[in-house]
Amino acid sequence: MINTGYRWVIVAAGGLLGCLAIGAMFSLPVFLLPISRDTGWSVTGVSSAMTIGFLAMAFASIFWGGLSDRWGPRPIVFAGSVLLAVSLMLASWTTSLIGFQLVFGLLVGVAAAAIFAPMMACVTGWFDTHRSLAVSLVSAGMGMAPMTMSPFAAWLVSGHDWRTSMQIIAILVAVVMIPVSLLVRRAPALEANAPAAAKSVNTPAEPSMSLGEVLKSPQFIILLLTNFFCCATHSGPIFHTVSYAITCGIPMIAAVSIYSIEGLAGMGGRVVFGLLGDRFGAKHILVLGLLAQAFGALAYVFAGGLGSFYAVAGLFGFIYAGVMPLYAVIARENFPLKMMGTVIGGTAMAGSLGMATGPLAGGLIYDTFASYTWLYVGSWGIGLGAFLIALTFKPIPKSRMAVAAAA
């Protein structure tokens, strides 16, 4: 008999694995200056490891997602957990900048990608009800990284050198993530030894599509484009708002707190958007959220004092974090469960590429105009593009659904 209560264990495992994986990768901004001062490497050179990491995540996401469809999520997240711990340890031993860029950027990025798409795909397969909420809770766990792992990394580096601090994080990853990865199970409907009755009872109709048909379908392409433009919309504001606030005369410490407000609001946004997605449909909430995100980005143009920055950051963080989990829900509603890893891996790839645009575009805009105004105006325009693309999404026709045969 299938233990449906175990699905919440999957949610908890996904949230914890994501928090540690994303948190380990995003410890680099905390270690940035200590690494540069200790090694003499340029800040630009060290920080470029993060750009490499985003690109590695992008192209590794669909690879890991495809493997999780074939082998199941457990061996993939286990391999990713081991690789992440090993990569962090190796990065702490590197003695050249290019070695650090390759090890931390490439390997850590590839390892982190092994967690996101397989776990999101896994969770969508475990839930027919409360699916949006479940996916949002996993995403919320990942969103906890800046509020847990980043302060932990800062505490470590305040008492140790960066190499020792990174080694401690590597050990923490190994001690926590490797055992937790063993709790992950393939969705019951995909288990080879699951009783046929268990697969047919309360199982929604599945689209009858081959992998080639999925990848060429308008629905998949629209999801990729929407996620790319969505992430490109909030990437620039996420990376440059602290600098923008400083140019507005806000002190450094206070400016950094704006990012914390954004992150805290995002935690609530994930849960609220998940509940709304279950109630009103993921696609409808995504479309409205994308429109709101565009105007949330534009609102930064009118921020000046700390209070207005807090207000805009709270609104913007609530919205952009809330819409992100809905892509996985829409994917599950329109594509075969057995291909979820590939589909969600593809959307994650598009999102990571979108995220990679913001830091560079924002820097170029500021260097050209000595102002961030056009960054936020541009983000507004890109956000409207994401909204308009999402409007064109039409669910897979019911005629393509393969209704489960009666017992």
C-alpha positions as CSV (number, residue, x, y, z in Angstrom):
1,M,0.0,0.0,0.0
2,I,1.3,3.4,-0.9
3,N,2.2,5.7,2.0
4,T,0.8,9.0,0.8
5,G,2.0,10.7,4.0
6,Y,5.5,10.1,2.9
7,R,5.1,12.9,0.3
8,W,5.6,15.5,3.0
9,V,8.9,13.8,3.8
10,I,9.9,14.4,0.2
11,V,8.9,18.1,0.5
12,A,11.0,18.5,3.7
13,A,14.0,16.6,2.1
14,G,13.7,18.8,-1.0
15,G,13.7,22.0,1.0
16,L,16.6,21.0,3.1
17,L,18.7,19.8,0.2
18,G,18.0,22.9,-1.8
19,C,18.8,25.2,1.1
20,L,22.2,23.7,1.6
21,A,23.0,23.4,-2.1
22,I,22.0,26.9,-3.0
23,G,23.5,28.2,0.3
24,A,26.8,26.6,-0.4
25,M,27.0,28.2,-3.9
26,F,25.9,31.6,-2.6
27,S,28.5,31.6,0.1
28,L,30.9,32.9,-2.5
29,P,29.7,36.6,-2.1
30,V,30.5,36.3,1.6
31,F,33.9,34.9,1.0
32,L,34.6,37.3,-1.9
33,L,36.8,39.9,-0.2
34,P,38.5,37.4,2.2
35,I,39.5,35.3,-0.8
36,S,40.7,38.4,-2.8
37,R,42.8,39.7,0.2
38,D,44.3,36.4,1.0
39,T,45.3,35.4,-2.5
40,G,45.7,38.7,-4.3
41,W,43.2,37.6,-7.0
42,S,41.0,40.4,-8.3
43,V,37.5,40.7,-7.0
44,T,36.3,40.5,-10.6
45,G,38.2,37.3,-11.1
46,V,36.9,35.7,-8.0
47,S,33.3,36.8,-8.6
48,S,33.4,35.5,-12.1
49,A,33.2,32.0,-10.6
50,M,29.6,32.8,-9.8
51,T,28.9,33.6,-13.5
52,I,30.5,30.3,-14.5
53,G,28.4,28.7,-11.8
54,F,25.1,30.1,-13.3
55,L,26.1,28.9,-16.8
56,A,27.1,25.5,-15.4
57,M,23.7,25.2,-13.6
58,A,21.9,26.2,-16.8
59,F,23.3,23.5,-19.0
60,A,23.6,20.8,-16.3
61,S,19.9,21.2,-15.3
62,I,18.5,19.5,-18.3
63,F,21.2,16.9,-18.2
64,W,20.5,15.9,-14.6
65,G,16.7,16.2,-15.2
66,G,17.0,13.7,-18.0
67,L,19.0,11.3,-15.9
68,S,16.4,11.6,-13.1
69,D,13.7,10.6,-15.5
70,R,15.7,7.5,-16.4
71,W,17.2,6.4,-13.0
72,G,14.9,8.2,-10.5
73,P,15.8,11.2,-8.4
74,R,17.6,9.4,-5.5
75,P,20.8,8.5,-7.3
76,I,20.9,11.9,-8.9
77,V,20.6,14.0,-5.7
78,F,22.9,11.6,-4.0
79,A,25.6,12.1,-6.7
80,G,25.0,15.9,-6.6
81,S,25.4,15.9,-2.8
82,V,28.7,14.0,-3.0
83,L,30.0,16.1,-5.8
84,L,29.1,19.3,-4.0
85,A,30.9,18.3,-0.9
86,V,34.0,17.2,-2.9
87,S,33.9,20.4,-5.0
88,L,33.8,22.7,-2.0
89,M,36.7,20.9,-0.4
90,L,38.7,21.0,-3.7
91,A,37.9,24.7,-4.1
92,S,39.3,25.4,-0.6
93,W,42.7,23.8,-1.7
94,T,43.1,25.6,-5.0
95,T,46.1,27.9,-5.4
96,S,45.4,29.5,-8.8
97,L,42.5,31.8,-9.9
98,I,41.7,29.7,-12.9
99,G,41.6,26.6,-10.8
100,F,39.2,28.2,-8.4
101,Q,37.0,29.5,-11.2
102,L,36.8,26.0,-12.7
103,V,36.3,24.1,-9.4
104,F,34.0,26.4,-7.6
105,G,32.2,27.8,-10.7
106,L,32.0,24.7,-12.9
107,L,31.8,21.8,-10.4
108,V,29.8,23.5,-7.7
109,G,27.3,24.8,-10.3
110,V,26.9,21.4,-11.8
111,A,26.4,19.8,-8.4
112,A,23.8,22.4,-7.4
113,A,21.9,21.7,-10.6
114,A,21.6,18.1,-9.6
115,I,19.3,19.1,-6.7
116,F,16.8,21.6,-8.2
117,A,15.3,20.0,-11.3
118,P,15.2,16.4,-10.0
119,M,13.6,17.4,-6.6
120,M,11.1,19.7,-8.2
121,A,10.1,16.9,-10.7
122,C,10.0,14.4,-7.8
123,V,7.7,16.5,-5.7
124,T,5.2,17.2,-8.6
125,G,4.9,13.5,-9.0
126,W,4.0,12.9,-5.4
127,F,1.1,15.4,-5.3
128,D,-2.2,15.5,-7.2
129,T,-3.7,17.8,-4.6
130,H,-1.9,20.7,-2.9
131,R,0.7,20.5,-5.6
132,S,1.3,24.2,-5.9
133,L,1.8,24.5,-2.1
134,A,4.1,21.5,-2.0
135,V,6.4,22.8,-4.8
136,S,6.3,26.3,-3.2
137,L,7.4,24.8,0.2
138,V,10.4,23.2,-1.5
139,S,11.2,26.4,-3.2
140,A,10.8,28.2,0.2
141,G,13.4,25.9,1.6
142,M,15.8,26.9,-1.1
143,G,14.9,30.5,-0.5
144,M,16.0,30.1,3.2
145,A,19.6,29.9,2.0
146,P,20.4,33.6,2.1
147,M,19.0,33.8,5.6
148,T,20.7,30.7,7.0
149,M,23.8,29.6,5.1
150,S,25.0,33.1,4.2
151,P,25.0,34.3,7.9
152,F,26.6,31.0,8.8
153,A,29.4,31.5,6.3
154,A,29.8,35.1,7.5
155,W,30.1,33.8,11.1
156,L,32.7,31.2,10.0
157,V,34.9,33.6,8.1
158,S,34.9,36.0,11.0
159,G,36.8,33.5,13.1
160,H,38.6,31.4,10.5
161,D,40.3,32.0,7.1
162,W,38.2,31.4,4.0
163,R,39.8,28.0,3.3
164,T,38.9,26.6,6.7
165,S,35.4,28.1,6.5
166,M,34.8,26.5,3.1
167,Q,36.0,23.2,4.3
168,I,33.6,23.3,7.3
169,I,30.7,24.0,4.8
170,A,31.9,21.1,2.7
171,I,31.8,18.8,5.8
172,L,28.3,20.1,6.7
173,V,27.1,19.4,3.2
174,A,28.4,15.9,3.3
175,V,27.1,15.1,6.8
176,V,23.6,16.5,6.1
177,M,22.9,16.2,2.4
178,I,24.2,12.7,1.7
179,P,22.0,11.0,4.3
180,V,19.0,13.2,3.4
181,S,19.3,12.3,-0.3
182,L,18.7,8.7,0.7
183,L,15.2,9.6,1.9
184,V,14.2,10.7,-1.7
185,R,12.0,8.2,-3.5
186,R,10.5,8.1,-7.0
187,A,6.9,9.1,-7.2
188,P,4.7,6.0,-6.6
189,A,3.1,6.1,-10.0
190,L,6.5,5.6,-11.6
191,E,7.7,2.8,-9.3
192,A,8.3,-0.3,-11.4
193,N,6.9,-2.5,-8.7
194,A,3.9,-0.4,-7.9
195,P,0.6,-2.2,-8.2
196,A,-1.3,-1.4,-11.3
197,A,-4.3,-0.4,-9.2
198,A,-2.2,2.1,-7.3
199,K,-1.1,3.7,-10.6
200,S,-4.6,4.0,-11.9
201,V,-6.5,5.2,-8.8
202,N,-6.8,9.0,-8.6
203,T,-4.2,9.4,-11.3
204,P,-5.0,12.2,-13.7
205,A,-4.9,11.7,-17.4
206,E,-1.4,11.8,-18.8
207,P,-0.5,13.5,-22.1
208,S,0.4,10.9,-24.7
209,M,3.6,12.4,-26.0
210,S,7.1,11.3,-26.9
211,L,10.1,13.2,-25.6
212,G,10.7,14.7,-29.1
213,E,7.1,15.9,-29.2
214,V,7.5,17.4,-25.7
215,L,10.6,19.3,-26.6
216,K,9.1,20.6,-29.9
217,S,5.7,21.5,-28.4
218,P,4.6,25.2,-28.2
219,Q,3.8,24.7,-24.6
220,F,7.4,23.7,-23.7
221,I,8.9,26.5,-25.8
222,I,6.6,29.1,-24.3
223,L,7.5,27.9,-20.8
224,L,11.2,28.2,-21.6
225,L,10.8,31.7,-23.0
226,T,8.5,32.9,-20.2
227,N,11.0,31.6,-17.6
228,F,13.9,33.2,-19.4
229,F,12.3,36.6,-19.6
230,C,10.9,36.3,-16.0
231,C,14.3,35.7,-14.6
232,A,15.9,38.3,-16.8
233,T,13.3,40.7,-15.3
234,H,14.3,40.3,-11.7
235,S,18.0,39.4,-12.1
236,G,19.2,42.9,-12.6
237,P,17.2,44.4,-9.7
238,I,18.3,41.5,-7.4
239,F,22.0,42.1,-8.1
240,H,22.2,45.9,-8.4
241,T,19.6,47.2,-5.9
242,V,22.1,47.5,-3.0
243,S,24.4,49.5,-5.2
244,Y,21.5,51.6,-6.5
245,A,20.5,52.3,-2.9
246,I,24.0,53.4,-2.1
247,T,24.0,55.8,-5.0
248,C,20.8,57.3,-3.5
249,G,22.8,58.1,-0.4
250,I,21.8,55.2,1.8
251,P,24.6,53.8,4.0
252,M,26.1,50.5,3.1
253,I,24.8,48.5,6.1
254,A,21.3,49.9,5.6
255,A,21.4,49.2,1.9
256,V,22.4,45.5,2.5
257,S,19.3,45.2,4.7
258,I,17.1,45.9,1.7
259,Y,18.2,42.6,0.3
260,S,17.2,40.9,3.5
261,I,13.7,42.5,3.4
262,E,13.4,41.2,-0.2
263,G,14.4,37.7,0.9
264,L,12.0,37.6,3.8
265,A,9.1,38.8,1.7
266,G,9.9,36.1,-0.8
267,M,9.4,33.4,1.8
268,G,5.8,34.5,2.3
269,G,5.3,35.0,-1.5
270,R,6.2,31.4,-2.2
271,V,3.6,30.1,0.2
272,V,0.9,32.5,-0.7
273,F,1.3,32.0,-4.5
274,G,1.3,28.3,-3.9
275,L,-2.0,28.5,-2.1
276,L,-3.4,30.8,-4.8
277,G,-2.2,28.4,-7.5
278,D,-4.0,25.5,-5.9
279,R,-7.2,27.6,-5.6
280,F,-7.3,29.5,-8.9
281,G,-5.0,27.6,-11.2
282,A,-1.2,27.9,-11.6
283,K,-1.3,29.5,-15.0
284,H,-3.7,32.3,-14.0
285,I,-1.7,33.2,-11.0
286,L,1.6,33.1,-12.9
287,V,0.2,35.5,-15.6
288,L,-1.0,37.9,-13.0
289,G,2.2,37.6,-11.0
290,L,4.4,38.3,-14.1
291,L,2.4,41.5,-14.7
292,A,2.8,42.6,-11.1
293,Q,6.5,41.7,-11.2
294,A,7.1,44.1,-14.2
295,F,5.6,47.0,-12.3
296,G,7.3,46.0,-9.1
297,A,10.7,46.4,-10.9
298,L,9.6,49.7,-12.3
299,A,8.7,50.9,-8.8
300,Y,12.4,51.0,-7.9
301,V,12.8,54.1,-10.1
302,F,10.6,56.0,-7.7
303,A,12.4,54.8,-4.5
304,G,14.7,57.3,-2.8
305,G,14.7,56.9,1.0
306,L,15.3,53.8,3.0
307,G,11.6,53.4,3.8
308,S,10.5,53.5,0.2
309,F,13.3,51.0,-0.7
310,Y,12.0,48.6,2.0
311,A,8.4,48.9,0.7
312,V,9.4,48.2,-2.9
313,A,11.8,45.4,-1.9
314,G,9.1,43.8,0.1
315,L,6.6,43.9,-2.7
316,F,9.1,42.9,-5.4
317,G,10.5,40.0,-3.4
318,F,7.0,38.7,-2.5
319,I,6.1,38.6,-6.2
320,Y,9.2,37.3,-8.0
321,A,9.8,34.6,-5.4
322,G,6.1,33.6,-5.5
323,V,5.9,33.1,-9.3
324,M,9.0,30.9,-9.6
325,P,7.6,27.6,-8.3
326,L,4.5,27.8,-10.5
327,Y,6.5,26.8,-13.6
328,A,7.0,23.3,-12.2
329,V,3.3,23.0,-11.5
330,I,2.3,24.0,-15.0
331,A,4.8,21.6,-16.4
332,R,3.3,18.7,-14.4
333,E,-0.2,19.7,-15.5
334,N,0.8,19.5,-19.2
335,F,3.5,16.9,-19.7
336,P,4.0,13.2,-18.8
337,L,5.2,12.5,-15.3
338,K,7.9,10.3,-16.6
339,M,9.5,13.3,-18.4
340,M,9.2,15.8,-15.6
341,G,13.0,15.9,-14.9
342,T,13.7,16.8,-18.5
343,V,10.9,19.4,-18.7
344,I,11.7,21.1,-15.4
345,G,15.4,20.8,-16.2
346,G,14.8,22.7,-19.4
347,T,12.9,25.5,-17.7
348,A,15.6,25.7,-15.0
349,M,18.2,26.1,-17.8
350,A,16.2,28.9,-19.3
351,G,15.8,30.6,-15.9
352,S,19.5,30.3,-15.1
353,L,20.4,31.9,-18.5
354,G,18.0,34.7,-17.7
355,M,19.6,35.2,-14.3
356,A,23.0,35.5,-16.0
357,T,21.9,38.6,-18.0
358,G,21.2,40.9,-15.1
359,P,24.6,41.5,-13.5
360,L,26.2,42.2,-16.8
361,A,23.4,44.3,-18.2
362,G,23.1,46.4,-15.1
363,G,26.9,47.0,-15.0
364,L,26.9,48.2,-18.6
365,I,23.9,50.4,-18.1
366,Y,25.5,52.1,-15.0
367,D,28.8,52.5,-16.7
368,T,27.1,54.1,-19.7
369,F,24.6,56.4,-18.0
370,A,26.0,56.7,-14.5
371,S,22.5,55.8,-13.4
372,Y,20.5,52.7,-12.7
373,T,17.2,54.2,-14.0
374,W,17.3,52.4,-17.3
375,L,18.1,49.1,-15.7
376,Y,14.7,49.2,-13.9
377,V,12.9,50.6,-17.0
378,G,14.4,47.9,-19.0
379,S,13.4,45.3,-16.4
380,W,9.9,46.6,-16.6
381,G,9.9,46.2,-20.4
382,I,11.3,42.6,-20.2
383,G,8.7,41.8,-17.5
384,L,5.9,42.9,-19.8
385,G,7.4,40.6,-22.4
386,A,7.3,37.7,-20.0
387,F,3.6,38.5,-19.2
388,L,2.7,38.7,-22.9
389,I,4.5,35.4,-23.7
390,A,2.7,33.7,-20.8
391,L,-0.6,34.8,-22.1
392,T,-0.1,32.8,-25.2
393,F,0.3,29.5,-23.2
394,K,-2.5,27.1,-24.0
395,P,-2.8,23.8,-22.1
396,I,-2.2,20.5,-23.9
397,P,-5.5,19.7,-25.6
398,K,-7.5,17.0,-23.8
399,S,-7.4,15.0,-27.0
400,R,-3.7,14.4,-26.3
401,M,-4.4,12.9,-22.9
402,A,-4.1,9.2,-22.5
403,V,-6.8,8.2,-20.1
404,A,-5.8,5.4,-17.7
405,A,-7.5,2.1,-18.7
406,A,-10.2,0.9,-16.4
407,A,-9.2,-2.0,-14.1
